[in-house]
Amino acid sequence: MTKFSDLKLHPDVLKAVEDAGYETPTPIQAGAIAPALEGRDVLGIAQTGTGKTASFTLPMITMLARGRARARMPRSLVICPTRELAAQVAENFDTYARRVKLTKALLIGGVSFREQDALIDKGVDVLIATPGRLLDHFERGKLLLTGVQIMVVDEADRMLDMGFIPDIERIFNLTPFTRQTLFFSATMAPEIERLTDTFLSNPEKVEVARAATTADNIAQSVVMFSPTRKDRAESEKRGLLRALIDAEGDACTNAIIFCNRKTDVDICAKSLKKYGYNAAPIHGDLDQSKRTETLDGFREGTIRFLCASDVAARGLDIPNVSHVFNFDVPGHAEDYVHRIGRTGRAGRSGKALMICAPRDEKNLAGVERLVQREIPRVERPPKVAAAGRGGDADRDVKPGRRRVRTRKQDGREEALASAGAPPVPVSSPSPGPGGGKARSGDRRHGRRGEANDNRPDSKVVGMGDHLPAFIAMSFKERSAGYTDGS
Ligand code: AMP
């Protein structure tokens, strides 16, 4: 078995690896480090969680330890699809280059150009950037890429999903033909293959098996969800999400909740917050300081539920995530693998629960084909105390929409509909045909949306003296900290 000491890494890098507590190189490291140190191009087919970041940072630090950067001419370049990934790669450099004198700059959106310019002006050994921001700097004439000796493209398949391939091609063409390229992608789509055929020269191909999604340490399940009322499908689904969370009890120390759409990320987080869950959204439309603050909060445990889009959460290395909830079945089966891989890291156990609406069934079949196993179906959990407030009270949660007013009714306050939406009728006729279903009139009896629950034994429960906290909150308080996804 390969040892780190066999890999001809700089002695100070080896010490840093030892400090990090790594005993043996992971397969991608064992395969990529030696050819990279020989100056060869590397095509790494590996996904996050395999140790791929160290597989390019360790040889880069070793190679860059000698030599010096010139003003505005970085010696190496790492391109990442998202700001978070770029920041994570920068952290890796800090960890492994602790004992080596290297300068680096992080060029990501949301950070002032002036600070970044100052660093580049001095000259940096490593420039870590997202494609858009890098090209912005280039176009402003503040950066020359002709001194780049090593270029890394990280998570190329995600770049493809995000429409960055033309930018990447442009960046490749701005760097010297003689550069060394280390290129990483979890999958090899035809477009990616075209890119590597064009820009890599006789690369060493290192392919690492997909992280085992059937790993015993991640318990997976799916709840098949069909709404009782089409017009309340989304709020019923959010009610089901809360029921799933509640059923996990204290075992759910924290969780990432994945939604397919950014608007749902916002709605989910806002809805959970309203029900007293400590949740926050993260997606690409939030400004950088908010994203960083949210991620830090989740890492430190001040935020328990992170509602996320695939893009924002891709590649994030957050240890100790006890649960992943898939609010939707992802459209790309690959994303399922990435999503559930956020839990059960480093051999810990984890749990991944998914909600599958009728329209998601095709996606579910795609996921099961990819992971080559059937994901166990489980029933909707029986209600537990905290779930009791049910599903339709948040029917008017929409991103960027405001509640307009509240009104006292029958000695209680009832949240009224959002701006533009018709107010909820409060004195409705007795249930007509199909009265087993929750109707707006049920609200009068304090039945706040167990609309999904039409089991014969389900009871209409009044709120009694209990006044949910969110109802008493002013609009200002309720919207504080919530950033519109637009
Ligand atoms: P990555 O795939 O780069 O996101 O790395 C995933 C995690 O594996 C990170 O938390 C690294 O700190 C960790 N890691 C990287 N290399 C090793 C190694 N050789 N042994 C143990 N853990 C590692």
Residues whose N, C-alpha, C, O or C-beta is under 5 A from the ligand:
A	BS01	AMP	Y22 E23 T24 P25 T26 Q47 T48 G49 T50 G51 K52 T53 A54 G315 D317
